[in-house]
Amino acid sequence: MVVRATVPILDLQDFTQGTAAQRQGFIQDMGQALEHTGFFILVRPGIDSEILTPAYDQIQALFALPLGQKQQYEKPELLGQRGYVSFGKEHAKGHSLPDLKEFWHLGRMDNLWPQELPEFAPALTRLYQELDTCAAHLLQAASLYLALPADFLPELVRGGSTILRLIHYPPVPEDAPPGAVRAAPHEDINLITLLCGATTAGLELYQRDGTWLPVPVIPGGIVVDSGDMLQWLTNGLFCSTTHRVVNPIGSNESRYSVPFFVHPRPEVDLTPRFECVTRTGGVPRFGAITATSYLQQRLREIGIAPPV
């Protein structure tokens, strides 16, 4: 009998409101998911429709603005870390073809807000804050799985450079370059990513047997994955899994998704932790690097920052 792989599904309330046994079970299940799959789906994350619905209404209104209005908020000197990034501007590391998407970034401060949409800032600020709270719970659980103090990972991101990305994948244009896809295979740069509420399917994970596993869209659920910085810090104990967003089959409609890229403070040292080196064979796989140096390197690789 062939057993089909699935993406683990975890309930955050087991960790935040459960018994001691449920809490420990969540910690173990989450740690195992990040070790072996690099992804899981989080249900009951504490972010309800009263927060998501107005946020998505504003996101769709944002990308419906005329291109000229959106481009007023595209500032090359910000390296794509705030405001608008045009369709086809970003490409995955190691890929020359552009991704078929446009997006908008906002962070903890110094944001660009579209003046045409007065409800945009309050709706998206609230979503950012709720995702930040959810991420703190997950980082606490990850710290405990690593046998570190519960506040170890949460402290690294306190006041950090976490980014909320609002993505619009328009209908695939007829003149798209052959082989171009909505998001080419890549790994996330940051510690962990919380992806809430994609409007349609399309996300797929690369598995060790060389096949791609579609990730189901669960209403109210959040897809969570570990990024390259967490893989680096844990000496590969937590894996950063390659994933992609494929072009639609059949109905060629827009797709919206909202990943929350959890970043440490710029000065944080990502040198693999001794405890993690011990758990992964005793030999460091990665060298010393700060979060800001790692980020700048990766932004150059994906075409957002200019070459040195």
C-alpha positions as CSV (number, residue, x, y, z in Angstrom):
1,M,0.0,0.0,0.0
2,V,1.3,3.5,-0.9
3,V,1.1,6.0,1.9
4,R,0.7,9.5,0.5
5,A,2.6,12.3,2.3
6,T,0.6,15.0,4.0
7,V,1.4,18.3,5.6
8,P,1.1,18.0,9.4
9,I,-1.8,19.9,11.0
10,L,-1.3,21.4,14.5
11,D,-3.7,23.2,16.8
12,L,-2.2,26.3,18.4
13,Q,-4.7,26.2,21.3
14,D,-3.0,22.9,22.4
15,F,0.0,25.1,23.2
16,T,-1.7,28.3,24.5
17,Q,-4.7,26.8,26.3
18,G,-4.1,23.1,26.6
19,T,-3.1,20.8,29.4
20,A,0.5,20.1,30.2
21,A,0.4,17.0,28.1
22,Q,-1.2,18.8,25.1
23,R,1.3,21.6,25.4
24,Q,4.2,19.1,25.4
25,G,2.6,17.2,22.5
26,F,2.4,20.4,20.5
27,I,6.1,21.2,21.1
28,Q,7.1,17.7,20.0
29,D,4.9,17.7,16.9
30,M,6.0,21.1,15.8
31,G,9.6,20.3,16.3
32,Q,9.3,17.1,14.3
33,A,7.4,18.9,11.5
34,L,10.2,21.4,11.2
35,E,12.9,18.7,11.3
36,H,11.3,16.4,8.7
37,T,8.9,18.5,6.6
38,G,9.9,22.1,7.2
39,F,6.2,22.9,7.0
40,F,3.0,22.5,8.9
41,I,-0.5,23.9,8.9
42,L,-1.6,25.8,12.1
43,V,-5.3,25.8,12.9
44,R,-7.1,27.9,15.5
45,P,-4.2,30.5,15.4
46,G,-6.2,33.2,17.1
47,I,-6.7,35.4,14.0
48,D,-10.4,35.4,13.1
49,S,-12.4,36.7,10.2
50,E,-12.9,40.1,11.9
51,I,-9.2,40.7,11.3
52,L,-8.6,38.9,8.0
53,T,-11.7,40.0,6.0
54,P,-11.0,43.8,6.2
55,A,-7.3,43.1,5.6
56,Y,-8.0,41.2,2.4
57,D,-10.5,43.8,1.3
58,Q,-7.8,46.4,1.5
59,I,-5.2,44.2,-0.2
60,Q,-7.5,43.6,-3.2
61,A,-8.3,47.3,-3.3
62,L,-4.5,48.1,-3.2
63,F,-3.6,46.0,-6.2
64,A,-6.7,47.2,-8.2
65,L,-5.2,50.7,-8.1
66,P,-3.8,52.0,-11.5
67,L,-0.2,51.0,-12.0
68,G,1.0,54.6,-12.0
69,Q,-0.5,55.1,-8.5
70,K,1.1,51.9,-7.2
71,Q,4.5,52.9,-8.6
72,Q,4.5,56.1,-6.7
73,Y,5.2,53.9,-3.7
74,E,8.1,51.9,-5.3
75,K,11.3,53.3,-3.8
76,P,14.5,51.6,-5.2
77,E,16.6,53.0,-2.3
78,L,14.5,50.9,0.1
79,L,15.6,47.7,-1.6
80,G,12.0,46.5,-1.7
81,Q,11.7,46.4,2.1
82,R,8.8,48.9,2.2
83,G,6.1,49.8,-0.2
84,Y,5.4,48.4,-3.7
85,V,7.5,46.1,-5.9
86,S,6.4,45.8,-9.5
87,F,5.2,42.7,-11.4
88,G,8.2,40.6,-12.5
89,K,10.8,42.5,-10.5
90,E,11.8,39.6,-8.2
91,H,13.2,36.2,-9.2
92,A,14.0,33.2,-7.1
93,K,17.7,32.5,-6.1
94,G,19.3,30.6,-9.0
95,H,16.5,31.4,-11.5
96,S,16.8,34.0,-14.2
97,L,13.1,34.2,-15.1
98,P,11.0,36.6,-13.1
99,D,8.2,35.5,-10.7
100,L,4.7,36.4,-12.0
101,K,3.7,38.5,-9.1
102,E,3.6,42.0,-7.6
103,F,3.8,42.7,-3.9
104,W,3.8,45.3,-1.1
105,H,5.9,45.2,2.0
106,L,5.3,46.7,5.4
107,G,7.1,46.3,8.7
108,R,7.2,47.5,12.3
109,M,7.8,51.1,11.4
110,D,8.7,53.6,8.7
111,N,6.0,52.2,6.4
112,L,4.6,53.6,3.2
113,W,0.9,53.8,3.3
114,P,-1.3,54.2,0.1
115,Q,-3.0,57.6,0.6
116,E,-5.8,56.5,-1.8
117,L,-7.0,53.9,0.8
118,P,-7.6,55.4,4.3
119,E,-8.6,52.1,5.8
120,F,-5.5,50.3,4.6
121,A,-3.1,51.2,7.4
122,P,-5.4,50.3,10.4
123,A,-6.5,47.0,8.8
124,L,-3.0,45.8,7.9
125,T,-1.4,47.1,11.2
126,R,-3.9,45.0,13.2
127,L,-3.1,41.9,11.1
128,Y,0.6,42.5,11.5
129,Q,0.2,42.7,15.3
130,E,-1.9,39.5,15.5
131,L,0.6,37.6,13.4
132,D,3.4,38.9,15.5
133,T,1.7,37.5,18.6
134,C,1.1,34.1,16.9
135,A,4.7,34.0,15.8
136,A,5.9,34.6,19.4
137,H,4.0,31.5,20.5
138,L,5.6,29.4,17.8
139,L,9.1,30.6,18.5
140,Q,8.6,29.8,22.1
141,A,7.6,26.3,21.3
142,A,10.5,25.9,18.9
143,S,12.9,27.1,21.6
144,L,11.6,24.5,24.1
145,Y,11.9,21.8,21.5
146,L,15.6,22.8,21.1
147,A,16.0,22.5,24.9
148,L,16.7,26.2,25.1
149,P,15.0,28.8,27.3
150,A,11.5,29.5,26.2
151,D,12.3,33.1,25.4
152,F,15.5,32.4,23.3
153,L,14.0,32.7,19.8
154,P,11.3,35.2,20.8
155,E,14.1,37.5,22.1
156,L,16.0,37.3,18.9
157,V,13.1,38.8,16.9
158,R,11.9,41.3,19.5
159,G,12.0,44.6,17.7
160,G,13.4,42.8,14.6
161,S,13.0,43.4,10.9
162,T,9.9,41.2,10.4
163,I,8.1,41.9,7.1
164,L,4.5,41.4,6.1
165,R,4.3,40.8,2.3
166,L,1.0,41.3,0.5
167,I,1.2,39.3,-2.8
168,H,-0.9,39.6,-5.9
169,Y,-0.5,36.9,-8.6
170,P,-2.5,38.3,-11.5
171,P,-3.9,36.1,-14.2
172,V,-0.9,34.7,-16.0
173,P,-0.4,36.9,-19.0
174,E,-0.3,35.5,-22.5
175,D,3.1,36.9,-23.2
176,A,4.7,35.5,-20.0
177,P,8.2,34.0,-20.8
178,P,8.1,30.3,-21.4
179,G,8.8,28.5,-18.1
180,A,7.9,31.4,-15.9
181,V,5.7,30.6,-12.9
182,R,4.1,32.5,-10.2
183,A,6.9,31.7,-7.7
184,A,9.8,29.6,-8.8
185,P,11.2,27.0,-6.4
186,H,12.9,28.7,-3.5
187,E,13.5,28.7,0.2
188,D,12.5,31.5,2.6
189,I,15.3,33.8,3.9
190,N,14.0,34.4,7.4
191,L,13.5,32.4,10.7
192,I,9.9,31.3,10.2
193,T,7.1,32.3,7.9
194,L,3.4,32.4,8.7
195,L,1.3,32.3,5.5
196,C,-2.3,33.2,6.2
197,G,-5.3,32.9,3.9
198,A,-4.1,32.2,0.3
199,T,-7.3,32.7,-1.8
200,T,-6.6,29.7,-4.1
201,A,-4.4,26.6,-4.2
202,G,-1.0,26.6,-5.9
203,L,1.6,26.2,-3.1
204,E,3.7,23.0,-3.4
205,L,6.5,21.6,-1.3
206,Y,9.5,19.7,-2.7
207,Q,9.9,16.3,-1.1
208,R,13.0,14.2,-0.6
209,D,11.8,11.7,-3.2
210,G,11.8,14.4,-5.9
211,T,8.1,14.9,-6.0
212,W,6.0,18.0,-5.3
213,L,3.4,17.9,-2.5
214,P,0.4,20.3,-2.9
215,V,-0.5,22.2,0.3
216,P,-4.2,22.3,0.9
217,V,-6.0,25.6,1.6
218,I,-7.7,25.3,5.0
219,P,-10.1,28.1,5.8
220,G,-8.8,30.0,8.8
221,G,-5.5,28.0,8.8
222,I,-2.0,29.4,8.6
223,V,0.8,27.6,6.7
224,V,4.1,27.8,8.7
225,D,7.6,27.0,7.5
226,S,11.1,27.3,8.7
227,G,13.5,29.6,6.7
228,D,17.2,29.6,5.9
229,M,18.1,31.7,9.0
230,L,16.5,29.1,11.3
231,Q,18.2,26.3,9.4
232,W,21.5,28.1,9.8
233,L,21.0,28.8,13.5
234,T,20.1,25.2,14.2
235,N,22.9,23.7,12.1
236,G,20.3,22.1,9.8
237,L,18.3,20.5,12.5
238,F,15.3,22.4,11.3
239,C,15.1,22.2,7.5
240,S,14.3,25.1,5.1
241,T,12.2,23.3,2.5
242,T,12.1,24.3,-1.2
243,H,8.6,25.4,-2.3
244,R,6.9,27.0,-5.2
245,V,3.6,28.5,-6.4
246,V,2.5,26.9,-9.7
247,N,0.5,28.5,-12.4
248,P,-3.3,27.8,-12.4
249,I,-4.7,25.0,-14.4
250,G,-8.1,25.9,-15.9
251,S,-9.4,29.1,-14.5
252,N,-6.7,31.7,-14.9
253,E,-7.7,34.0,-12.0
254,S,-5.8,36.2,-9.6
255,R,-4.3,34.7,-6.4
256,Y,-3.7,36.7,-3.2
257,S,-1.5,35.5,-0.3
258,V,-0.1,37.2,2.8
259,P,3.2,35.7,4.2
260,F,4.6,37.1,7.4
261,F,8.4,36.8,7.3
262,V,9.7,36.7,10.9
263,H,13.2,38.2,11.0
264,P,15.6,38.7,13.9
265,R,17.2,42.0,14.7
266,P,19.9,43.0,12.2
267,E,22.8,42.5,14.7
268,V,21.7,38.9,15.8
269,D,24.5,36.3,15.3
270,L,23.3,33.3,13.3
271,T,26.3,31.1,14.1
272,P,24.9,27.6,14.7
273,R,24.0,27.0,18.4
274,F,26.3,24.5,20.2
275,E,23.3,22.5,21.4
276,C,22.1,22.1,17.8
277,V,25.6,21.2,16.5
278,T,25.7,18.5,19.1
279,R,22.3,17.2,17.9
280,T,23.4,17.1,14.3
281,G,26.6,15.2,14.4
282,G,28.9,17.5,16.2
283,V,30.3,19.4,13.2
284,P,29.2,22.9,12.3
285,R,27.7,23.1,8.8
286,F,27.6,26.9,8.6
287,G,29.9,29.7,9.7
288,A,29.5,32.9,11.6
289,I,27.2,35.6,10.0
290,T,24.9,38.3,11.3
291,A,21.3,38.5,10.3
292,T,21.8,41.7,8.3
293,S,24.7,40.4,6.3
294,Y,22.8,37.2,5.5
295,L,19.7,39.3,4.4
296,Q,21.7,41.6,2.2
297,Q,23.4,38.7,0.5
298,R,20.1,37.0,-0.2
299,L,18.4,40.2,-1.5
300,R,21.2,40.5,-4.1
301,E,20.7,36.9,-5.1
302,I,17.0,37.5,-5.8
303,G,17.4,40.7,-7.7
304,I,16.0,43.2,-5.1
305,A,19.4,44.7,-4.0
306,P,22.0,45.7,-6.5
307,P,25.2,43.7,-6.9
308,V,28.2,44.8,-4.7
